[in-house]
């Protein structure tokens, strides 16, 4: 599965929509925009990884500035995903680390498909989603047991409000 096809449902799941604003972008680039963030997928090869990242970063920086200007200076988080066709060799680890730790323009991630075709490195892109949570079943919910002092304080908070109850407690102490 291509990176763009795998990434699309993750972006849509957090309110980002595909955009065709890809003038002068690399062939194979894909863009998702939303009210608070943008994700740009930009293809690269191992041989041109560093140079491609600089080019993609400059292109994305211009787009983010245009978007922020059109939104009356509202800040837009940018996530640049540099997409390799396969897992890079360990010798590229320092380059990958340098790219991903860079704070220029936007957050950056280098992604590639695993041997099974899955794009697991999308999991590190914070804007895409939070991990699936486990929720309590309503019957599992329990209120804490309060001491008599705790019950009296809770009643005071309900009667006077939090600030007044805290001030009264402070005077008692």
C-alpha positions as CSV (number, residue, x, y, z in Angstrom):
1,X,0.0,0.0,0.0
2,X,1.3,3.4,-0.9
3,X,2.2,5.9,1.9
4,X,-0.5,8.4,0.7
5,X,-3.2,5.7,0.7
6,X,-2.2,4.5,4.2
7,X,-1.9,8.0,5.5
8,X,-5.2,9.3,4.2
9,X,-7.6,7.6,6.7
10,X,-5.4,8.7,9.6
11,X,-5.5,12.3,8.4
12,X,-9.2,12.3,7.8
13,X,-9.7,10.8,11.2
14,X,-8.4,14.0,12.8
15,X,-10.2,16.4,10.5
16,X,-7.5,16.9,7.9
17,X,-8.6,16.9,4.2
18,X,-6.6,16.3,1.1
19,X,-5.6,19.4,-0.8
20,X,-4.5,19.9,-4.4
21,X,-2.3,22.9,-3.5
22,X,0.8,21.1,-4.7
23,X,2.2,23.6,-7.3
24,X,5.9,23.0,-7.7
25,X,5.9,20.1,-5.2
26,X,7.7,16.9,-5.9
27,X,6.0,14.2,-7.9
28,X,4.3,11.9,-5.5
29,X,3.8,14.5,-2.8
30,X,0.5,14.6,-0.9
31,X,-0.9,17.3,1.3
32,X,-3.7,17.3,4.0
33,X,-5.0,20.6,5.5
34,X,-7.2,21.3,8.5
35,X,-8.2,24.1,10.8
36,X,-5.2,23.5,13.1
37,X,-2.6,21.4,11.3
38,X,-1.2,20.3,8.0
39,X,0.6,17.2,6.9
40,X,2.9,17.0,3.9
41,X,4.1,13.7,2.5
42,X,7.2,14.2,0.4
43,X,9.0,11.4,-1.4
44,X,12.8,10.9,-1.1
45,X,15.5,8.4,-1.7
46,X,18.4,7.5,0.5
47,X,20.9,9.2,-1.9
48,X,19.1,12.6,-1.8
49,X,17.6,12.4,1.7
50,X,19.3,15.5,3.2
51,X,18.8,17.7,0.1
52,X,15.2,16.6,-0.4
53,X,14.4,17.4,3.2
54,X,15.7,21.0,2.8
55,X,13.7,21.4,-0.4
56,X,10.5,20.0,1.1
57,X,11.0,22.1,4.3
58,X,11.3,25.3,2.2
59,X,8.3,24.4,0.1
60,X,6.2,23.5,3.2
61,X,7.4,26.7,5.1
62,X,6.1,28.8,2.2
63,X,2.7,27.0,2.2
64,X,2.3,27.3,6.0
65,X,3.0,31.0,5.9
66,X,0.5,31.5,3.1
67,X,-2.1,29.5,5.0
68,X,-1.4,31.4,8.3
69,X,-1.7,34.7,6.4
70,X,-5.0,33.7,4.9
71,X,-6.2,32.7,8.4
72,X,-5.3,36.1,9.9
73,X,-2.1,34.8,11.5
74,X,-3.7,31.8,13.1
75,X,-0.8,29.4,13.8
76,X,-1.0,26.1,11.8
77,X,1.1,23.1,13.0
78,X,3.1,21.6,10.2
79,X,4.1,17.9,10.0
80,X,6.5,17.0,7.2
81,X,6.8,13.3,6.4
82,X,9.8,12.5,4.3
83,X,8.9,9.2,2.6
84,X,11.5,6.6,1.7
85,X,10.7,3.6,-0.5
86,X,12.2,1.1,1.9
87,X,13.8,0.9,5.4
88,X,17.2,2.8,5.2
89,X,20.4,1.2,6.3
90,X,21.7,1.8,9.8
91,X,24.5,4.0,8.4
92,X,21.8,6.7,7.7
93,X,20.7,6.7,11.4
94,X,22.6,10.0,12.1
95,X,21.0,11.7,9.1
96,X,17.5,10.5,10.2
97,X,18.1,11.7,13.7
98,X,19.3,15.1,12.5
99,X,16.2,15.5,10.3
100,X,13.7,14.4,13.0
101,X,15.3,16.5,15.7
102,X,15.4,19.7,13.6
103,X,13.1,22.4,14.9
104,X,13.2,24.5,11.8
105,X,9.8,25.3,10.2
106,X,7.8,22.2,11.3
107,X,8.0,18.8,12.9
108,X,9.6,16.2,10.7
109,X,9.4,12.5,10.4
110,X,11.2,10.1,8.1
111,X,8.8,7.2,7.2
112,X,9.1,4.0,5.2
113,X,7.2,0.8,4.8
114,X,8.1,-2.2,6.9
115,X,8.9,-5.6,5.3
116,X,5.2,-6.5,5.6
117,X,4.1,-3.3,3.8
118,X,2.8,-1.6,7.0
119,X,3.7,2.1,7.7
120,X,4.3,1.8,11.4
121,X,6.3,5.0,11.7
122,X,3.1,6.9,11.2
123,X,2.4,6.1,14.8
124,X,5.1,8.6,15.9
125,X,3.3,11.5,14.1
126,X,1.5,13.1,17.1
127,X,-1.1,15.0,15.1
128,X,-2.5,11.8,13.5
129,X,-4.2,10.4,16.6
130,X,-3.9,9.3,20.2
131,X,-3.5,5.7,20.9
132,X,-6.7,3.7,21.3
133,X,-7.9,4.1,24.9
134,X,-9.6,1.7,27.2
135,X,-12.7,3.1,28.9
136,X,-14.4,2.0,32.0
137,X,-17.8,0.4,31.7
138,X,-20.4,2.4,33.5
139,X,-21.0,-0.4,36.1
140,X,-17.3,-0.2,36.9
141,X,-17.4,3.4,38.1
142,X,-17.1,4.0,41.8
143,X,-17.1,7.2,43.8
144,X,-14.4,7.5,46.4
145,X,-15.3,6.9,50.0
146,X,-14.9,10.2,52.0
147,X,-14.1,10.6,55.6
148,X,-16.5,12.8,57.7
149,X,-14.0,15.8,57.2
150,X,-14.0,15.1,53.5
151,X,-17.8,15.0,53.3
152,X,-18.0,18.3,55.2
153,X,-15.4,19.9,52.9
154,X,-17.3,18.7,49.8
155,X,-20.6,20.1,51.2
156,X,-18.8,23.4,51.8
157,X,-17.5,23.5,48.3
158,X,-21.0,22.8,46.9
159,X,-22.5,25.5,49.1
160,X,-20.0,28.3,48.8
161,X,-18.0,27.4,45.7
162,X,-14.4,26.3,45.5
163,X,-12.6,29.6,46.1
164,X,-14.7,30.6,49.1
165,X,-14.4,27.1,50.6
166,X,-10.6,27.1,50.1
167,X,-10.3,30.6,51.7
168,X,-12.4,29.5,54.7
169,X,-10.3,26.4,55.1
170,X,-7.1,28.4,55.0
171,X,-8.4,30.7,57.8
172,X,-9.2,27.6,59.9
173,X,-5.7,26.2,59.4
